Structure formats: C-alpha cells, structure tokens
Amino acid sequence: MTKSDLVERVTESISQTAGPMISKKDCSRVVDAFLDAIKDALQEQKNIEVRGFGTFKIRNRKTRMARNPRTGEPVEVSARPVPVFKPSKELRALVADVEYDPTLDTQ
C-alpha cells in the first residue's frame, strides 16, 4: 500500500460518515500531518503509542564490527539511534488471523 492508497482509503472512510464534504486533498493533508507528527516526535527522541496499533520508539544501536563485503576487511560501525515499531497485541492477532481477547492480557 502506498501513501496515495492510504489517502484514498481515508477519504472513502471519512466520506461514508461525514458525507462528500471532505476532499481527497484535505485527507492528504491529514495523512501528511499525522506522518510529520510521528517523524517530529521520533526526531525529538520521544515514543509514540497508538492504542490498538503499536508503538514507535527510538532504540540506540551499539558500536559493532562489520566486514566490508568487497575487501573483507573489518570496519567499525558507529553507535546510532534507529526508529523501531512494535505492533500491539491486537494488531499481531489481526495479522495472524487469531481471535484477540483483551481479558487474557496479563499486563
């Protein structure tokens, strides 16, 4: 699914409840604003939790040794922050096509 497909789905979903008064251009702005908010929060090293969907986090990778595939010589890869996504239990169950029962959560 591409970003334009996502905008199309959002437009269809909103037009069913709000009527045809919202344009595809407006939905595109909403999707862009949502994605920009996630990027900005991650850039500020903040976590984003979307209940029922998952959590976007920043994880710090340690310095490690790797090999240059062309020459085979060892190269040090420096430590750096990387974005990660952890899906919620509900999303994992949906993808696995398994019934999700929130009463079974132990947390």
PDB file as gemmi writes it, atoms N, CA and C in Angstrom:
CRYST1    1.000    1.000    1.000  90.00  90.00  90.00 P 1                      
ATOM      1  N   MET A   1       0.855  -1.169   0.000  1.00  0.00           N  
ATOM      2  CA  MET A   1       0.000   0.000   0.000  1.00  0.00           C  
ATOM      3  C   MET A   1       0.902   1.233   0.000  1.00  0.00           C  
ATOM      4  N   THR A   2       0.629   2.152  -0.889  1.00  0.00           N  
ATOM      5  CA  THR A   2       1.386   3.393  -0.957  1.00  0.00           C  
ATOM      6  C   THR A   2       0.664   4.490  -0.191  1.00  0.00           C  
ATOM      7  N   LYS A   3       1.327   5.632  -0.072  1.00  0.00           N  
ATOM      8  CA  LYS A   3       0.720   6.758   0.634  1.00  0.00           C  
ATOM      9  C   LYS A   3      -0.545   7.225  -0.083  1.00  0.00           C  
ATOM     10  N   SER A   4      -0.537   7.231  -1.409  1.00  0.00           N  
ATOM     11  CA  SER A   4      -1.739   7.643  -2.146  1.00  0.00           C  
ATOM     12  C   SER A   4      -2.886   6.646  -1.935  1.00  0.00           C  
ATOM     13  N   ASP A   5      -2.565   5.358  -1.815  1.00  0.00           N  
ATOM     14  CA  ASP A   5      -3.597   4.356  -1.494  1.00  0.00           C  
ATOM     15  C   ASP A   5      -4.177   4.614  -0.107  1.00  0.00           C  
ATOM     16  N   LEU A   6      -3.303   4.979   0.823  1.00  0.00           N  
ATOM     17  CA  LEU A   6      -3.742   5.290   2.180  1.00  0.00           C  
ATOM     18  C   LEU A   6      -4.670   6.503   2.181  1.00  0.00           C  
ATOM     19  N   VAL A   7      -4.303   7.533   1.436  1.00  0.00           N  
ATOM     20  CA  VAL A   7      -5.147   8.735   1.337  1.00  0.00           C  
ATOM     21  C   VAL A   7      -6.506   8.370   0.740  1.00  0.00           C  
ATOM     22  N   GLU A   8      -6.505   7.518  -0.266  1.00  0.00           N  
ATOM     23  CA  GLU A   8      -7.752   7.077  -0.898  1.00  0.00           C  
ATOM     24  C   GLU A   8      -8.651   6.357   0.104  1.00  0.00           C  
ATOM     25  N   ARG A   9      -8.070   5.466   0.910  1.00  0.00           N  
ATOM     26  CA  ARG A   9      -8.851   4.724   1.906  1.00  0.00           C  
ATOM     27  C   ARG A   9      -9.394   5.647   2.987  1.00  0.00           C  
ATOM     28  N   VAL A  10      -8.581   6.612   3.420  1.00  0.00           N  
ATOM     29  CA  VAL A  10      -9.033   7.568   4.434  1.00  0.00           C  
ATOM     30  C   VAL A  10     -10.178   8.407   3.879  1.00  0.00           C  
ATOM     31  N   THR A  11     -10.043   8.840   2.643  1.00  0.00           N  
ATOM     32  CA  THR A  11     -11.102   9.637   2.007  1.00  0.00           C  
ATOM     33  C   THR A  11     -12.404   8.852   1.933  1.00  0.00           C  
ATOM     34  N   GLU A  12     -12.313   7.590   1.514  1.00  0.00           N  
ATOM     35  CA  GLU A  12     -13.513   6.745   1.431  1.00  0.00           C  
ATOM     36  C   GLU A  12     -14.157   6.567   2.800  1.00  0.00           C  
ATOM     37  N   SER A  13     -13.342   6.304   3.801  1.00  0.00           N  
ATOM     38  CA  SER A  13     -13.853   6.071   5.151  1.00  0.00           C  
ATOM     39  C   SER A  13     -14.531   7.312   5.720  1.00  0.00           C  
ATOM     40  N   ILE A  14     -13.910   8.466   5.555  1.00  0.00           N  
ATOM     41  CA  ILE A  14     -14.487   9.695   6.090  1.00  0.00           C  
ATOM     42  C   ILE A  14     -15.732  10.104   5.325  1.00  0.00           C  
ATOM     43  N   SER A  15     -15.739   9.913   4.015  1.00  0.00           N  
ATOM     44  CA  SER A  15     -16.902  10.318   3.221  1.00  0.00           C  
ATOM     45  C   SER A  15     -18.137   9.474   3.552  1.00  0.00           C  
ATOM     46  N   GLN A  16     -17.940   8.261   4.074  1.00  0.00           N  
ATOM     47  CA  GLN A  16     -19.077   7.429   4.476  1.00  0.00           C  
ATOM     48  C   GLN A  16     -19.776   7.997   5.695  1.00  0.00           C  
ATOM     49  N   THR A  17     -19.008   8.602   6.606  1.00  0.00           N  
ATOM     50  CA  THR A  17     -19.606   9.124   7.834  1.00  0.00           C  
ATOM     51  C   THR A  17     -19.872  10.619   7.775  1.00  0.00           C  
ATOM     52  N   ALA A  18     -18.984  11.371   7.124  1.00  0.00           N  
ATOM     53  CA  ALA A  18     -19.121  12.828   7.102  1.00  0.00           C  
ATOM     54  C   ALA A  18     -19.770  13.337   5.828  1.00  0.00           C  
ATOM     55  N   GLY A  19     -19.991  12.470   4.880  1.00  0.00           N  
ATOM     56  CA  GLY A  19     -20.559  12.898   3.616  1.00  0.00           C  
ATOM     57  C   GLY A  19     -19.467  13.350   2.660  1.00  0.00           C  
ATOM     58  N   PRO A  20     -19.861  13.779   1.470  1.00  0.00           N  
ATOM     59  CA  PRO A  20     -18.867  14.125   0.448  1.00  0.00           C  
ATOM     60  C   PRO A  20     -18.231  15.503   0.635  1.00  0.00           C  
ATOM     61  N   MET A  21     -18.351  16.093   1.824  1.00  0.00           N  
ATOM     62  CA  MET A  21     -17.842  17.437   2.016  1.00  0.00           C  
ATOM     63  C   MET A  21     -16.335  17.503   2.261  1.00  0.00           C  
ATOM     64  N   ILE A  22     -15.663  16.380   2.398  1.00  0.00           N  
ATOM     65  CA  ILE A  22     -14.209  16.389   2.586  1.00  0.00           C  
ATOM     66  C   ILE A  22     -13.538  15.907   1.305  1.00  0.00           C  
ATOM     67  N   SER A  23     -12.529  16.641   0.890  1.00  0.00           N  
ATOM     68  CA  SER A  23     -11.867  16.317  -0.377  1.00  0.00           C  
ATOM     69  C   SER A  23     -10.663  15.410  -0.153  1.00  0.00           C  
ATOM     70  N   LYS A  24     -10.209  14.837  -1.245  1.00  0.00           N  
ATOM     71  CA  LYS A  24      -9.030  13.983  -1.192  1.00  0.00           C  
ATOM     72  C   LYS A  24      -7.805  14.812  -0.805  1.00  0.00           C  
ATOM     73  N   LYS A  25      -7.783  16.064  -1.223  1.00  0.00           N  
ATOM     74  CA  LYS A  25      -6.685  16.956  -0.894  1.00  0.00           C  
ATOM     75  C   LYS A  25      -6.619  17.204   0.624  1.00  0.00           C  
ATOM     76  N   ASP A  26      -7.792  17.380   1.249  1.00  0.00           N  
ATOM     77  CA  ASP A  26      -7.843  17.562   2.700  1.00  0.00           C  
ATOM     78  C   ASP A  26      -7.366  16.305   3.427  1.00  0.00           C  
ATOM     79  N   CYS A  27      -7.781  15.143   2.943  1.00  0.00           N  
ATOM     80  CA  CYS A  27      -7.352  13.884   3.558  1.00  0.00           C  
ATOM     81  C   CYS A  27      -5.844  13.693   3.400  1.00  0.00           C  
ATOM     82  N   SER A  28      -5.322  14.121   2.272  1.00  0.00           N  
ATOM     83  CA  SER A  28      -3.880  14.043   2.056  1.00  0.00           C  
ATOM     84  C   SER A  28      -3.143  14.907   3.065  1.00  0.00           C  
ATOM     85  N   ARG A  29      -3.684  16.076   3.366  1.00  0.00           N  
ATOM     86  CA  ARG A  29      -3.070  16.949   4.374  1.00  0.00           C  
ATOM     87  C   ARG A  29      -3.116  16.309   5.762  1.00  0.00           C  
ATOM     88  N   VAL A  30      -4.207  15.626   6.073  1.00  0.00           N  
ATOM     89  CA  VAL A  30      -4.334  14.949   7.367  1.00  0.00           C  
ATOM     90  C   VAL A  30      -3.306  13.833   7.488  1.00  0.00           C  
ATOM     91  N   VAL A  31      -3.176  13.016   6.447  1.00  0.00           N  
ATOM     92  CA  VAL A  31      -2.209  11.916   6.457  1.00  0.00           C  
ATOM     93  C   VAL A  31      -0.789  12.480   6.568  1.00  0.00           C  
ATOM     94  N   ASP A  32      -0.485  13.523   5.802  1.00  0.00           N  
ATOM     95  CA  ASP A  32       0.841  14.151   5.877  1.00  0.00           C  
ATOM     96  C   ASP A  32       1.117  14.703   7.270  1.00  0.00           C  
ATOM     97  N   ALA A  33       0.128  15.348   7.863  1.00  0.00           N  
ATOM     98  CA  ALA A  33       0.301  15.919   9.200  1.00  0.00           C  
ATOM     99  C   ALA A  33       0.538  14.820  10.233  1.00  0.00           C  
ATOM    100  N   PHE A  34      -0.184  13.710  10.113  1.00  0.00           N  
ATOM    101  CA  PHE A  34      -0.008  12.584  11.027  1.00  0.00           C  
ATOM    102  C   PHE A  34       1.409  12.013  10.915  1.00  0.00           C  
ATOM    103  N   LEU A  35       1.852  11.782   9.690  1.00  0.00           N  
ATOM    104  CA  LEU A  35       3.189  11.231   9.478  1.00  0.00           C  
ATOM    105  C   LEU A  35       4.268  12.211   9.930  1.00  0.00           C  
ATOM    106  N   ASP A  36       4.064  13.504   9.688  1.00  0.00           N  
ATOM    107  CA  ASP A  36       5.025  14.513  10.139  1.00  0.00           C  
ATOM    108  C   ASP A  36       5.099  14.560  11.660  1.00  0.00           C  
ATOM    109  N   ALA A  37       3.968  14.412  12.325  1.00  0.00           N  
ATOM    110  CA  ALA A  37       3.952  14.408  13.786  1.00  0.00           C  
ATOM    111  C   ALA A  37       4.748  13.225  14.334  1.00  0.00           C  
ATOM    112  N   ILE A  38       4.625  12.071  13.697  1.00  0.00           N  
ATOM    113  CA  ILE A  38       5.390  10.891  14.112  1.00  0.00           C  
ATOM    114  C   ILE A  38       6.881  11.143  13.892  1.00  0.00           C  
ATOM    115  N   LYS A  39       7.239  11.674  12.719  1.00  0.00           N  
ATOM    116  CA  LYS A  39       8.653  11.948  12.429  1.00  0.00           C  
ATOM    117  C   LYS A  39       9.239  12.958  13.409  1.00  0.00           C  
ATOM    118  N   ASP A  40       8.490  14.022  13.693  1.00  0.00           N  
ATOM    119  CA  ASP A  40       8.972  15.051  14.613  1.00  0.00           C  
ATOM    120  C   ASP A  40       9.188  14.488  16.021  1.00  0.00           C  
ATOM    121  N   ALA A  41       8.252  13.676  16.481  1.00  0.00           N  
ATOM    122  CA  ALA A  41       8.373  13.082  17.815  1.00  0.00           C  
ATOM    123  C   ALA A  41       9.579  12.148  17.885  1.00  0.00           C  
ATOM    124  N   LEU A  42       9.781  11.346  16.849  1.00  0.00           N  
ATOM    125  CA  LEU A  42      10.929  10.441  16.841  1.00  0.00           C  
ATOM    126  C   LEU A  42      12.236  11.226  16.769  1.00  0.00           C  
ATOM    127  N   GLN A  43      12.235  12.328  16.026  1.00  0.00           N  
ATOM    128  CA  GLN A  43      13.430  13.156  15.941  1.00  0.00           C  
ATOM    129  C   GLN A  43      13.783  13.746  17.306  1.00  0.00           C  
ATOM    130  N   GLU A  44      12.765  14.015  18.120  1.00  0.00           N  
ATOM    131  CA  GLU A  44      12.975  14.537  19.472  1.00  0.00           C  
ATOM    132  C   GLU A  44      13.189  13.414  20.495  1.00  0.00           C  
ATOM    133  N   GLN A  45      13.387  12.188  20.001  1.00  0.00           N  
ATOM    134  CA  GLN A  45      13.643  11.013  20.848  1.00  0.00           C  
ATOM    135  C   GLN A  45      12.459  10.662  21.735  1.00  0.00           C  
ATOM    136  N   LYS A  46      11.246  10.941  21.286  1.00  0.00           N  
ATOM    137  CA  LYS A  46      10.034  10.609  22.046  1.00  0.00           C  
ATOM    138  C   LYS A  46       9.392   9.352  21.452  1.00  0.00           C  
ATOM    139  N   ASN A  47       8.706   8.597  22.306  1.00  0.00           N  
ATOM    140  CA  ASN A  47       7.953   7.428  21.857  1.00  0.00           C  
ATOM    141  C   ASN A  47       6.542   7.844  21.491  1.00  0.00           C  
ATOM    142  N   ILE A  48       5.951   7.141  20.529  1.00  0.00           N  
ATOM    143  CA  ILE A  48       4.570   7.386  20.127  1.00  0.00           C  
ATOM    144  C   ILE A  48       3.804   6.090  20.303  1.00  0.00           C  
ATOM    145  N   GLU A  49       2.744   6.132  21.101  1.00  0.00           N  
ATOM    146  CA  GLU A  49       1.910   4.951  21.321  1.00  0.00           C  
ATOM    147  C   GLU A  49       0.532   5.200  20.725  1.00  0.00           C  
ATOM    148  N   VAL A  50       0.140   4.350  19.779  1.00  0.00           N  
ATOM    149  CA  VAL A  50      -1.188   4.408  19.183  1.00  0.00           C  
ATOM    150  C   VAL A  50      -1.904   3.148  19.661  1.00  0.00           C  
ATOM    151  N   ARG A  51      -2.821   3.309  20.598  1.00  0.00           N  
ATOM    152  CA  ARG A  51      -3.516   2.160  21.204  1.00  0.00           C  
ATOM    153  C   ARG A  51      -4.208   1.323  20.134  1.00  0.00           C  
ATOM    154  N   GLY A  52      -4.036   0.019  20.243  1.00  0.00           N  
ATOM    155  CA  GLY A  52      -4.645  -0.904  19.299  1.00  0.00           C  
ATOM    156  C   GLY A  52      -3.851  -1.048  18.012  1.00  0.00           C  
ATOM    157  N   PHE A  53      -2.776  -0.255  17.835  1.00  0.00           N  
ATOM    158  CA  PHE A  53      -1.957  -0.326  16.623  1.00  0.00           C  
ATOM    159  C   PHE A  53      -0.526  -0.705  16.961  1.00  0.00           C  
ATOM    160  N   GLY A  54       0.136   0.113  17.786  1.00  0.00           N  
ATOM    161  CA  GLY A  54       1.512  -0.201  18.146  1.00  0.00           C  
ATOM    162  C   GLY A  54       2.240   1.009  18.672  1.00  0.00           C  
ATOM    163  N   THR A  55       3.562   0.830  18.862  1.00  0.00           N  
ATOM    164  CA  THR A  55       4.397   1.870  19.438  1.00  0.00           C  
ATOM    165  C   THR A  55       5.604   2.112  18.548  1.00  0.00           C  
ATOM    166  N   PHE A  56       5.864   3.380  18.256  1.00  0.00           N  
ATOM    167  CA  PHE A  56       7.068   3.784  17.551  1.00  0.00           C  
ATOM    168  C   PHE A  56       8.060   4.249  18.612  1.00  0.00           C  
ATOM    169  N   LYS A  57       9.280   3.718  18.556  1.00  0.00           N  
ATOM    170  CA  LYS A  57      10.296   4.051  19.552  1.00  0.00           C  
ATOM    171  C   LYS A  57      11.621   4.336  18.860  1.00  0.00           C  
ATOM    172  N   ILE A  58      12.537   4.937  19.631  1.00  0.00           N  
ATOM    173  CA  ILE A  58      13.913   5.093  19.191  1.00  0.00           C  
ATOM    174  C   ILE A  58      14.749   4.123  20.015  1.00  0.00           C  
ATOM    175  N   ARG A  59      15.520   3.308  19.339  1.00  0.00           N  
ATOM    176  CA  ARG A  59      16.396   2.368  20.012  1.00  0.00           C  
ATOM    177  C   ARG A  59      17.831   2.730  19.632  1.00  0.00           C  
ATOM    178  N   ASN A  60      18.724   2.707  20.592  1.00  0.00           N  
ATOM    179  CA  ASN A  60      20.127   3.032  20.335  1.00  0.00           C  
ATOM    180  C   ASN A  60      20.899   1.770  20.024  1.00  0.00           C  
ATOM    181  N   ARG A  61      21.463   1.725  18.823  1.00  0.00           N  
ATOM    182  CA  ARG A  61      22.308   0.593  18.437  1.00  0.00           C  
ATOM    183  C   ARG A  61      23.714   0.828  18.955  1.00  0.00           C  
ATOM    184  N   LYS A  62      24.354  -0.231  19.386  1.00  0.00           N  
ATOM    185  CA  LYS A  62      25.709  -0.146  19.909  1.00  0.00           C  
ATOM    186  C   LYS A  62      26.717  -0.144  18.759  1.00  0.00           C  
ATOM    187  N   THR A  63      27.919   0.306  19.064  1.00  0.00           N  
ATOM    188  CA  THR A  63      29.019   0.219  18.107  1.00  0.00           C  
ATOM    189  C   THR A  63      29.325  -1.257  17.879  1.00  0.00           C  
ATOM    190  N   ARG A  64      29.586  -1.608  16.623  1.00  0.00           N  
ATOM    191  CA  ARG A  64      29.876  -3.013  16.322  1.00  0.00           C  
ATOM    192  C   ARG A  64      30.893  -3.104  15.194  1.00  0.00           C  
ATOM    193  N   MET A  65      31.448  -4.278  15.064  1.00  0.00           N  
ATOM    194  CA  MET A  65      32.394  -4.529  13.984  1.00  0.00           C  
ATOM    195  C   MET A  65      31.662  -5.250  12.858  1.00  0.00           C  
ATOM    196  N   ALA A  66      31.917  -4.818  11.630  1.00  0.00           N  
ATOM    197  CA  ALA A  66      31.328  -5.446  10.448  1.00  0.00           C  
ATOM    198  C   ALA A  66      32.451  -5.683   9.451  1.00  0.00           C  
ATOM    199  N   ARG A  67      32.120  -6.259   8.310  1.00  0.00           N  
ATOM    200  CA  ARG A  67      33.120  -6.505   7.271  1.00  0.00           C  
ATOM    201  C   ARG A  67      32.717  -5.795   5.987  1.00  0.00           C  
ATOM    202  N   ASN A  68      33.702  -5.221   5.350  1.00  0.00           N  
ATOM    203  CA  ASN A  68      33.491  -4.645   4.026  1.00  0.00           C  
ATOM    204  C   ASN A  68      33.310  -5.823   3.066  1.00  0.00           C  
ATOM    205  N   PRO A  69      32.153  -5.944   2.397  1.00  0.00           N  
ATOM    206  CA  PRO A  69      31.914  -7.115   1.551  1.00  0.00           C  
ATOM    207  C   PRO A  69      32.849  -7.189   0.343  1.00  0.00           C  
ATOM    208  N   ARG A  70      33.364  -6.060  -0.082  1.00  0.00           N  
ATOM    209  CA  ARG A  70      34.233  -6.039  -1.258  1.00  0.00           C  
ATOM    210  C   ARG A  70      35.651  -6.490  -0.915  1.00  0.00           C  
ATOM    211  N   THR A  71      36.194  -5.965   0.199  1.00  0.00           N  
ATOM    212  CA  THR A  71      37.582  -6.270   0.547  1.00  0.00           C  
ATOM    213  C   THR A  71      37.708  -7.303   1.653  1.00  0.00           C  
ATOM    214  N   GLY A  72      36.666  -7.456   2.460  1.00  0.00           N  
ATOM    215  CA  GLY A  72      36.710  -8.412   3.562  1.00  0.00           C  
ATOM    216  C   GLY A  72      37.361  -7.859   4.816  1.00  0.00           C  
ATOM    217  N   GLU A  73      37.823  -6.616   4.780  1.00  0.00           N  
ATOM    218  CA  GLU A  73      38.471  -6.052   5.966  1.00  0.00           C  
ATOM    219  C   GLU A  73      37.442  -5.587   6.983  1.00  0.00           C  
ATOM    220  N   PRO A  74      37.768  -5.678   8.269  1.00  0.00           N  
ATOM    221  CA  PRO A  74      36.828  -5.260   9.320  1.00  0.00           C  
ATOM    222  C   PRO A  74      36.643  -3.733   9.329  1.00  0.00           C  
ATOM    223  N   VAL A  75      35.414  -3.330   9.590  1.00  0.00           N  
ATOM    224  CA  VAL A  75      35.066  -1.913   9.639  1.00  0.00           C  
ATOM    225  C   VAL A  75      34.222  -1.695  10.885  1.00  0.00           C  
ATOM    226  N   GLU A  76      34.496  -0.603  11.597  1.00  0.00           N  
ATOM    227  CA  GLU A  76      33.706  -0.294  12.787  1.00  0.00           C  
ATOM    228  C   GLU A  76      32.477   0.515  12.373  1.00  0.00           C  
ATOM    229  N   VAL A  77      31.312   0.035  12.788  1.00  0.00           N  
ATOM    230  CA  VAL A  77      30.057   0.745  12.538  1.00  0.00           C  
ATOM    231  C   VAL A  77      29.707   1.459  13.839  1.00  0.00           C  
ATOM    232  N   SER A  78      29.589   2.789  13.759  1.00  0.00           N  
ATOM    233  CA  SER A  78      29.394   3.582  14.973  1.00  0.00           C  
ATOM    234  C   SER A  78      27.988   3.410  15.551  1.00  0.00           C  
ATOM    235  N   ALA A  79      27.858   3.745  16.831  1.00  0.00           N  
ATOM    236  CA  ALA A  79      26.566   3.691  17.516  1.00  0.00           C  
ATOM    237  C   ALA A  79      25.648   4.764  16.931  1.00  0.00           C  
ATOM    238  N   ARG A  80      24.362   4.457  16.852  1.00  0.00           N  
ATOM    239  CA  ARG A  80      23.405   5.430  16.316  1.00  0.00           C  
ATOM    240  C   ARG A  80      21.994   5.069  16.748  1.00  0.00           C  
ATOM    241  N   PRO A  81      21.121   6.072  16.838  1.00  0.00           N  
ATOM    242  CA  PRO A  81      19.715   5.791  17.140  1.00  0.00           C  
ATOM    243  C   PRO A  81      18.985   5.340  15.875  1.00  0.00           C  
ATOM    244  N   VAL A  82      18.080   4.366  16.025  1.00  0.00           N  
ATOM    245  CA  VAL A  82      17.278   3.887  14.900  1.00  0.00           C  
ATOM    246  C   VAL A  82      15.805   3.816  15.323  1.00  0.00           C  
ATOM    247  N   PRO A  83      14.889   4.139  14.411  1.00  0.00           N  
ATOM    248  CA  PRO A  83      13.475   4.010  14.744  1.00  0.00           C  
ATOM    249  C   PRO A  83      13.041   2.548  14.649  1.00  0.00           C  
ATOM    250  N   VAL A  84      12.184   2.130  15.573  1.00  0.00           N  
ATOM    251  CA  VAL A  84      11.630   0.779  15.559  1.00  0.00           C  
ATOM    252  C   VAL A  84      10.123   0.869  15.795  1.00  0.00           C  
ATOM    253  N   PHE A  85       9.414  -0.140  15.326  1.00  0.00           N  
ATOM    254  CA  PHE A  85       7.970  -0.214  15.528  1.00  0.00           C  
ATOM    255  C   PHE A  85       7.652  -1.532  16.208  1.00  0.00           C  
ATOM    256  N   LYS A  86       6.877  -1.471  17.285  1.00  0.00           N  
ATOM    257  CA  LYS A  86       6.431  -2.678  17.985  1.00  0.00           C  
ATOM    258  C   LYS A  86       4.912  -2.733  17.863  1.00  0.00           C  
ATOM    259  N   PRO A  87       4.387  -3.713  17.128  1.00  0.00           N  
ATOM    260  CA  PRO A  87       2.935  -3.808  16.979  1.00  0.00           C  
ATOM    261  C   PRO A  87       2.255  -4.201  18.288  1.00  0.00           C  
ATOM    262  N   SER A  88       1.007  -3.763  18.443  1.00  0.00           N  
ATOM    263  CA  SER A  88       0.234  -4.123  19.632  1.00  0.00           C  
ATOM    264  C   SER A  88      -0.196  -5.581  19.540  1.00  0.00           C  
ATOM    265  N   LYS A  89      -0.618  -6.121  20.662  1.00  0.00           N  
ATOM    266  CA  LYS A  89      -1.114  -7.497  20.685  1.00  0.00           C  
ATOM    267  C   LYS A  89      -2.330  -7.637  19.775  1.00  0.00           C  
ATOM    268  N   GLU A  90      -3.155  -6.602  19.767  1.00  0.00           N  
ATOM    269  CA  GLU A  90      -4.356  -6.611  18.937  1.00  0.00           C  
ATOM    270  C   GLU A  90      -3.995  -6.675  17.451  1.00  0.00           C  
ATOM    271  N   LEU A  91      -3.018  -5.888  17.021  1.00  0.00           N  
ATOM    272  CA  LEU A  91      -2.589  -5.892  15.621  1.00  0.00           C  
ATOM    273  C   LEU A  91      -1.939  -7.215  15.247  1.00  0.00           C  
ATOM    274  N   ARG A  92      -1.109  -7.749  16.153  1.00  0.00           N  
ATOM    275  CA  ARG A  92      -0.481  -9.047  15.879  1.00  0.00           C  
ATOM    276  C   ARG A  92      -1.526 -10.145  15.709  1.00  0.00           C  
ATOM    277  N   ALA A  93      -2.570 -10.121  16.540  1.00  0.00           N  
ATOM    278  CA  ALA A  93      -3.633 -11.118  16.436  1.00  0.00           C  
ATOM    279  C   ALA A  93      -4.404 -10.945  15.128  1.00  0.00           C  
ATOM    280  N   LEU A  94      -4.624  -9.705  14.728  1.00  0.00           N  
ATOM    281  CA  LEU A  94      -5.339  -9.423  13.485  1.00  0.00           C  
ATOM    282  C   LEU A  94      -4.562  -9.942  12.278  1.00  0.00           C  
ATOM    283  N   VAL A  95      -3.257  -9.715  12.258  1.00  0.00           N  
ATOM    284  CA  VAL A  95      -2.416 -10.173  11.159  1.00  0.00           C  
ATOM    285  C   VAL A  95      -2.345 -11.693  11.129  1.00  0.00           C  
ATOM    286  N   ALA A  96      -2.284 -12.315  12.302  1.00  0.00           N  
ATOM    287  CA  ALA A  96      -2.205 -13.772  12.387  1.00  0.00           C  
ATOM    288  C   ALA A  96      -3.567 -14.432  12.192  1.00  0.00           C  
ATOM    289  N   ASP A  97      -4.614 -13.602  12.039  1.00  0.00           N  
ATOM    290  CA  ASP A  97      -5.980 -14.093  11.874  1.00  0.00           C  
ATOM    291  C   ASP A  97      -6.402 -14.971  13.052  1.00  0.00           C  
ATOM    292  N   VAL A  98      -6.104 -14.458  14.256  1.00  0.00           N  
ATOM    293  CA  VAL A  98      -6.434 -15.138  15.505  1.00  0.00           C  
ATOM    294  C   VAL A  98      -7.354 -14.218  16.296  1.00  0.00           C  
ATOM    295  N   GLU A  99      -8.280 -14.793  17.012  1.00  0.00           N  
ATOM    296  CA  GLU A  99      -9.192 -14.003  17.852  1.00  0.00           C  
ATOM    297  C   GLU A  99      -8.407 -13.364  18.981  1.00  0.00           C  
ATOM    298  N   TYR A 100      -8.568 -12.048  19.166  1.00  0.00           N  
ATOM    299  CA  TYR A 100      -7.881 -11.327  20.239  1.00  0.00           C  
ATOM    300  C   TYR A 100      -8.844 -11.145  21.395  1.00  0.00           C  
ATOM    301  N   ASP A 101      -8.403 -11.549  22.583  1.00  0.00           N  
ATOM    302  CA  ASP A 101      -9.221 -11.408  23.786  1.00  0.00           C  
ATOM    303  C   ASP A 101      -8.473 -10.537  24.778  1.00  0.00           C  
ATOM    304  N   PRO A 102      -8.867  -9.266  24.931  1.00  0.00           N  
ATOM    305  CA  PRO A 102      -8.150  -8.366  25.843  1.00  0.00           C  
ATOM    306  C   PRO A 102      -8.219  -8.791  27.298  1.00  0.00           C  
ATOM    307  N   THR A 103      -9.155  -9.636  27.667  1.00  0.00           N  
ATOM    308  CA  THR A 103      -9.245 -10.083  29.065  1.00  0.00           C  
ATOM    309  C   THR A 103      -8.114 -11.032  29.431  1.00  0.00           C  
ATOM    310  N   LEU A 104      -7.441 -11.570  28.420  1.00  0.00           N  
ATOM    311  CA  LEU A 104      -6.333 -12.501  28.670  1.00  0.00           C  
ATOM    312  C   LEU A 104      -5.003 -11.796  28.859  1.00  0.00           C  
ATOM    313  N   ASP A 105      -4.965 -10.465  28.626  1.00  0.00           N  
ATOM    314  CA  ASP A 105      -3.725  -9.711  28.824  1.00  0.00           C  
ATOM    315  C   ASP A 105      -3.338  -9.743  30.284  1.00  0.00           C  
ATOM    316  N   THR A 106      -2.050 -10.023  30.542  1.00  0.00           N  
ATOM    317  CA  THR A 106      -1.569 -10.116  31.905  1.00  0.00           C  
ATOM    318  C   THR A 106      -0.972  -8.809  32.395  1.00  0.00           C  
ATOM    319  N   GLN A 107      -0.874  -7.818  31.542  1.00  0.00           N  
ATOM    320  CA  GLN A 107      -0.264  -6.548  31.943  1.00  0.00           C  
ATOM    321  C   GLN A 107      -1.270  -5.637  32.566  1.00  0.00           C  
TER     322      GLN A 107                                                      
END                                                                             
